[in-house]
Amino acid sequence: MKVTTQSVNFNAEDALTDFIQKRMNKLDLFYDRTIGADVFLKVINTREKENKIAEIKLHVPGDVFVVKKKCKSFEEAVDSACGSLERKLVKKKTKPTVLYAPKIS
């Protein structure tokens, strides 16, 4: 899966981007038709310890899932967001697809 990582107002280290790529690749185990993902990493200047935000937009055929998590570290935020995406992908996979059928009068 193609993962695009953007860090806002800071430069992400290679170790962080490698972690994100590995964690996002695990999503293919739950739904194998994923197209790609956009990951946005932001730091909020507050006094709170939980000031790191990870926002993930996952593109699948016919849908886009968006998850935003705020945690103490980017690794924790990405891991939490991927957990939410896993649940959404399992739900999408088990949901029956509805095909268009014209009404017969």
C-alpha positions in Angstrom: 0.0 0.0 0.0 1.2 3.5 -0.8 1.5 5.6 2.3 2.1 9.4 2.1 3.3 10.9 5.4 3.2 14.7 6.0 4.5 16.3 9.1 3.3 19.8 9.9 5.8 22.3 11.4 8.5 19.7 12.1 10.6 17.1 10.2 9.7 13.5 10.9 12.6 11.1 11.4 13.1 8.1 9.2 12.4 5.7 12.1 9.0 7.3 12.6 8.1 7.0 8.9 9.3 3.4 8.8 7.1 2.6 11.8 4.1 4.2 10.1 4.7 2.3 6.9 5.0 -1.0 8.7 1.9 -0.4 10.8 -0.1 0.7 7.8 1.0 -2.4 5.8 -0.7 -4.6 8.5 -4.0 -3.2 7.5 -3.8 -5.3 4.3 -4.4 -8.3 6.5 -7.9 -7.0 7.3 -8.9 -5.7 3.9 -6.8 -6.5 0.9 -8.3 -3.9 -1.5 -6.8 -0.8 0.1 -5.6 1.8 -2.4 -3.4 4.1 -0.2 -3.3 6.2 2.8 -2.4 9.8 3.7 -0.9 10.3 7.2 -0.8 13.8 8.7 1.3 14.4 11.9 0.8 17.6 13.9 2.2 18.9 17.2 0.0 21.3 19.1 1.8 23.9 21.3 0.0 23.4 24.6 1.0 22.5 28.1 -0.8 19.1 27.9 1.3 16.0 27.6 -1.0 14.7 24.9 -0.1 17.2 22.2 0.7 15.0 19.2 -2.0 14.3 16.6 -2.1 11.7 13.9 -4.7 11.9 11.3 -5.1 9.1 8.8 -7.1 9.1 5.6 -7.4 5.5 4.2 -8.6 5.1 0.6 -10.5 2.0 -0.3 -12.7 1.4 -3.4 -15.8 3.5 -3.0 -15.0 4.9 0.4 -12.5 7.0 2.4 -12.0 6.4 6.1 -10.7 9.2 8.3 -9.4 8.7 11.8 -7.8 11.3 14.1 -6.1 10.5 17.4 -4.4 12.6 20.0 -1.8 11.0 22.2 1.6 11.5 24.1 3.7 10.2 21.2 3.2 9.8 17.4 3.8 6.0 17.6 1.0 5.7 20.1 -1.4 7.9 18.1 -0.7 6.0 14.8 -1.1 2.6 16.6 -4.4 3.8 18.1 -5.7 5.2 14.8 -4.7 1.9 13.0 -6.7 0.0 15.6 -9.8 2.0 14.8 -9.2 1.5 11.0 -8.9 -2.2 11.5 -12.4 -2.3 13.1 -13.8 -0.2 10.3 -12.2 -2.4 7.6 -13.5 -5.6 9.2 -17.0 -4.0 9.3 -16.8 -3.0 5.7 -15.5 -6.5 4.7 -18.4 -8.3 6.4 -21.0 -5.9 5.2 -22.8 -7.3 2.1 -22.4 -5.3 -1.1 -25.6 -4.0 -2.6 -25.7 -4.1 -6.4 -28.0 -1.9 -8.3 -31.0 -3.7 -9.6 -33.6 -1.9 -11.6 -37.2 -2.2 -10.4 -39.4 -4.4 -12.5 -42.9 -3.1 -12.8 
